[in-house]
């Protein structure tokens, strides 16, 4: 199941890039907050599934 972990990490990094881009563009704070939470959740799930912390 390492494939799913890698996919979650890529999705999290992709969303994090969106957060950075939206901050630079000056988008709405609500959109940035939702993307930041989604990115954090995807990255955390990917890391936990890899077993790095467990």
N, C-alpha and C positions, 0 to 999 in steps of 0.2 A: 504493500500500500504506500510505498514511497512516492509513487506517481501523483497521488492525490495531495500529499504534503507539498510536493514541488509546485503543483498547480495552485494551491492555496497561497504559497509564498509569492508566486508570480502575480497572482491577482492582487494581493496586498500591496506589492511594490507598484503595480500599475495604478491602483487607486491612490497611492501615496504621491505618485507623479502627477496625478490629476489635482490633488490638493495643492501641491506646490504651484502648478500652473494657474489654478483658480485664484490663489492668493496673489500671484503676480499680476493677474488681470483685474483684480479688485472685484471679484464676484461676490454674491450675497453670502453673508456669514452662515446662514442656514445650510446652504448647499455645501459649503466647506466643512461644516461640522458633521453633516451626514457622511460625506466622503471620508473624513478623518476617522470616524467611528467604524465605518465599514472596512477601511484599510487596517485599522488596529485589530479588528476581530479576525480578519483573514490572515494577517501575519501571526497573530497569537495561535490560531488554530493550526496553521502550518507548522509552527515551531513545536507546539505540543504534540502533534501527530508524529513528528520526526523523533520524539523522545529525547530531545536535547535537555529538557528541564525535569523529565520524570524518571 
